[in-house]
């Protein structure tokens, strides 16, 4: 089992910045993938925002390229999402997902990000 704790959400004005953190604990292993998803109000599906694997390969959704940066500290099993130039359409609950070496998914409880116009 892997446990995830997210932090860093909040209310920010458009154009502002926030940094989300997700710390993983438990049987994390050395081969894994850490991801950020978001679910906007009224949407049933979660949107993939960013991913980063254990060797530093990253992927960002087109909607956040140039504004968001994903990074991680492998020693602390923590992934970060630096969100800059935030827009009202970035408002969502942001979820951290951990994929272990056996491709099992673990989800965090989510953290609310609200961007006011």
Rosetta silent file (secondary structure, phi, psi, omega in degrees, C-alpha in Angstrom):
SEQUENCE: XXXXXXXXXXXXXXXXXXXXXXXXXXXXXXXXXXXXXXXXXXXXXXXXXXXXXXXXXXXXXXXXXXXXXXXXXXXXXXXXXXXXXXXXXXXXXXXXXXXXXXXXXXXXXXXXXXXXX
SCORE:     score description
SCORE:     0.000 S_00000001
   1 L     0.000  147.888  176.499    0.000    0.000    0.000 S_00000001
   2 E  -126.434  134.052  176.909    0.990    3.586   -0.675 S_00000001
   3 E  -109.018  141.499 -178.102   -0.399    6.574    1.176 S_00000001
   4 E  -124.806  136.302  176.428   -0.491   10.040   -0.367 S_00000001
   5 E  -126.195  118.437 -179.845   -0.789   13.393    1.359 S_00000001
   6 E  -100.816  152.220  175.871   -1.404   16.479   -0.766 S_00000001
   7 E  -155.164  165.330  173.554   -0.979   20.078    0.292 S_00000001
   8 L   106.867   -5.300  178.720   -0.691   23.564   -1.134 S_00000001
   9 L   -71.903  171.639  178.736   -4.129   24.243   -2.545 S_00000001
  10 E   162.900 -164.613 -179.539   -6.035   27.429   -1.882 S_00000001
  11 E  -107.317  130.940 -179.360   -7.576   30.562   -3.310 S_00000001
  12 E  -143.819  151.990  176.607   -5.543   32.778   -5.620 S_00000001
  13 E   -79.229  155.069  177.036   -6.270   35.584   -8.054 S_00000001
  14 L   -55.138  137.588 -176.518   -5.855   35.094  -11.759 S_00000001
  15 L    92.212  -11.325 -179.102   -2.219   35.487  -12.741 S_00000001
  16 L   -83.348 -173.936 -176.516   -1.027   34.240   -9.388 S_00000001
  17 L  -132.966  152.311  171.853    0.891   31.129   -8.426 S_00000001
  18 E  -143.956  153.223  176.168    0.490   28.116   -6.185 S_00000001
  19 E  -124.969  118.910  177.004    2.704   25.144   -5.441 S_00000001
  20 E   -94.909  146.913  175.916    1.151   21.785   -4.734 S_00000001
  21 E  -128.327  149.186  176.094    2.973   18.995   -2.947 S_00000001
  22 E  -141.369  115.889 -179.902    2.241   15.300   -2.702 S_00000001
  23 E  -104.224  128.676  179.520    4.187   13.094   -0.346 S_00000001
  24 E  -104.509  141.290  176.084    4.063    9.328   -0.803 S_00000001
  25 E  -140.569  163.509 -177.921    4.768    6.837    1.942 S_00000001
  26 E   104.049 -145.317 -176.273    4.580    3.106    2.322 S_00000001
  27 L   -86.241   72.048 -174.850    5.698    0.568   -0.276 S_00000001
  28 L   -78.953  -31.488 -177.715    6.727    3.080   -2.906 S_00000001
  29 L    68.194  177.806 -177.877    9.563    1.094   -4.482 S_00000001
  30 L   -98.850  -15.312  179.301   12.179    2.602   -6.751 S_00000001
  31 L  -112.645  114.659 -177.089   10.265    2.351  -10.025 S_00000001
  32 L  -162.801  174.022  178.960    7.158    4.454  -10.126 S_00000001
  33 E  -134.061  132.854  177.027    5.239    7.262  -11.727 S_00000001
  34 E  -117.387  136.063 -170.578    3.773   10.259   -9.942 S_00000001
  35 E  -134.934  156.679  168.793    0.988   12.250  -11.536 S_00000001
  36 E  -119.509  130.909  172.778   -1.288   15.201  -11.039 S_00000001
  37 E  -120.123  165.051  172.806   -4.877   15.121  -12.219 S_00000001
  38 E  -143.202  151.905  178.618   -7.631   17.664  -11.787 S_00000001
  39 E  -130.442  110.968 -177.714  -11.387   17.575  -11.768 S_00000001
  40 L   -77.365  157.047  178.682  -13.159   20.810  -12.551 S_00000001
  41 L   -55.705  132.506  178.337  -16.565   21.670  -11.068 S_00000001
  42 L    83.765   -9.454  178.705  -19.345   19.868  -12.883 S_00000001
  43 L   -92.748  137.170 -179.722  -16.959   17.535  -14.696 S_00000001
  44 L   -86.383  -23.319 -176.067  -17.271   13.826  -14.073 S_00000001
  45 L  -103.837  152.143  174.890  -13.841   12.966  -15.416 S_00000001
  46 L   -93.110  138.941 -179.208  -10.428   13.823  -14.111 S_00000001
  47 E   -99.854  132.757  176.193   -8.010   15.474  -16.485 S_00000001
  48 E   -72.544  127.371 -178.285   -4.374   14.444  -16.568 S_00000001
  49 E  -103.340  -48.508 -175.505   -2.254   17.514  -15.856 S_00000001
  50 E  -160.882  150.430  176.044    1.311   16.289  -15.446 S_00000001
  51 E  -137.070  153.713  174.891    3.393   13.187  -14.868 S_00000001
  52 E  -151.197  128.451 -178.554    6.925   12.469  -13.809 S_00000001
  53 E   -95.323 -176.012 -172.035    8.572    9.091  -13.487 S_00000001
  54 L   -69.702  -16.983  179.013   11.379    7.889  -11.248 S_00000001
  55 L  -106.468   12.226  171.139   14.069    8.850  -13.765 S_00000001
  56 L    92.362    7.435  177.648   12.767   12.344  -14.323 S_00000001
  57 L   -76.316  134.141 -175.558   10.824   12.019  -17.538 S_00000001
  58 E  -122.346  158.790  175.058    7.953   14.477  -17.557 S_00000001
  59 E  -147.103  135.771  179.300    4.772   15.082  -19.472 S_00000001
  60 E  -125.432  143.837  173.553    2.454   18.081  -19.317 S_00000001
  61 L   -66.036  147.555 -179.242   -1.026   18.622  -20.693 S_00000001
  62 L   -56.994  -33.455 -176.108   -1.146   21.142  -23.527 S_00000001
  63 L   -68.435  -14.568 -177.895   -3.432   23.350  -21.445 S_00000001
  64 L  -120.667   -3.193  179.322   -0.726   23.921  -18.828 S_00000001
  65 L   -59.194  136.050 -178.726    2.474   23.881  -20.869 S_00000001
  66 L    86.285  -10.042  179.684    4.517   26.995  -20.265 S_00000001
  67 L  -120.336  -37.736 -177.088    2.677   27.685  -16.989 S_00000001
  68 E  -107.015  147.933  176.786    3.003   24.585  -14.810 S_00000001
  69 E  -131.820  129.688  174.824    6.158   22.747  -13.811 S_00000001
  70 E  -103.748  139.355  177.442    6.293   19.274  -12.305 S_00000001
  71 E  -148.379  167.348  179.135    9.254   18.192  -10.215 S_00000001
  72 E  -151.026  156.368  174.286   10.009   15.583   -7.611 S_00000001
  73 E  -115.644  102.925 -175.731   12.340   14.701   -4.794 S_00000001
  74 H   -65.131  -35.579 -178.795   12.958   10.987   -5.040 S_00000001
  75 H   -62.480  -30.189 -179.178   14.672   10.786   -1.673 S_00000001
  76 H  -106.881    5.016 -179.506   11.501   12.099   -0.036 S_00000001
  77 L    49.727   45.523 -177.689    9.041   10.482   -2.468 S_00000001
  78 E  -123.538  136.226  175.600    7.460   13.862   -3.005 S_00000001
  79 E  -116.245  144.790 -178.168    6.161   15.380   -6.219 S_00000001
  80 E  -121.576  151.823  171.833    5.487   19.067   -6.710 S_00000001
  81 E  -130.924  105.695  175.954    3.362   21.029   -9.127 S_00000001
  82 E   -86.138  119.329 -176.102    4.373   24.651   -9.516 S_00000001
  83 E  -114.266  114.784 -179.243    1.437   26.480  -11.055 S_00000001
  84 L  -114.929  163.429  178.319    2.094   29.928  -12.501 S_00000001
  85 L    48.204   49.396 -175.326   -0.048   32.374  -14.440 S_00000001
  86 L   -65.720  145.646 -179.220   -3.149   30.713  -13.065 S_00000001
  87 L  -120.202  156.248  177.464   -6.436   31.171  -14.870 S_00000001
  88 H   -54.988  -32.210  179.640  -10.000   30.796  -13.618 S_00000001
  89 H   -72.329   -5.235  173.107  -10.296   27.679  -15.778 S_00000001
  90 H   -83.476   -6.695  178.926   -7.583   26.062  -13.661 S_00000001
  91 L   -60.948  126.034 -175.727  -10.067   25.942  -10.802 S_00000001
  92 E  -177.113  169.844  165.184  -10.465   22.311   -9.808 S_00000001
  93 E   -90.194  126.103 -178.424   -9.750   19.711   -7.214 S_00000001
  94 E   -99.635  129.833 -177.693   -6.214   18.530   -7.868 S_00000001
  95 E  -117.271  140.265  172.939   -5.415   14.890   -7.199 S_00000001
  96 E   -96.328  137.146  174.918   -2.084   13.167   -6.872 S_00000001
  97 E  -126.741  136.477  178.018   -1.765    9.662   -8.274 S_00000001
  98 E  -115.334  128.791  176.812    1.050    7.225   -7.607 S_00000001
  99 E  -114.191  119.060 -176.641    1.630    4.283   -9.922 S_00000001
 100 L   -87.065 -177.365 -175.252    3.893    1.618   -8.486 S_00000001
 101 L   -64.388  -18.764  176.408    6.106   -0.872  -10.283 S_00000001
 102 L   -98.169   14.034  177.802    3.257   -3.335  -10.676 S_00000001
 103 L    64.562   31.439  173.853    1.116   -0.612  -12.276 S_00000001
 104 L   -91.010  134.201 -179.272   -1.193   -0.320   -9.282 S_00000001
 105 E   -93.179  140.960  172.055   -2.740    3.121   -8.837 S_00000001
 106 E  -131.110  135.900 -176.775   -3.007    4.944   -5.544 S_00000001
 107 E  -115.747  145.052  170.975   -4.872    8.237   -5.213 S_00000001
 108 L   -84.017  171.187 -177.513   -4.640   11.088   -2.782 S_00000001
 109 L   -75.522  -16.584  179.459   -7.756   12.733   -1.318 S_00000001
 110 L    98.572  152.780  176.048   -7.355   15.864   -3.442 S_00000001
 111 E  -137.283  135.929 -174.895   -6.727   19.526   -2.741 S_00000001
 112 E   -81.187  131.390  171.631   -8.918   22.414   -3.891 S_00000001
 113 E  -120.410  123.598  179.496   -7.483   25.111   -6.112 S_00000001
 114 E  -123.810  124.852 -179.739   -9.682   28.119   -6.776 S_00000001
 115 E  -113.926  117.517 -178.917   -8.624   30.906   -9.135 S_00000001
 116 E   -91.885  148.632 -178.635  -10.688   34.064   -8.982 S_00000001
 117 L   -89.055    0.000    0.000  -11.004   36.421  -11.937 S_00000001
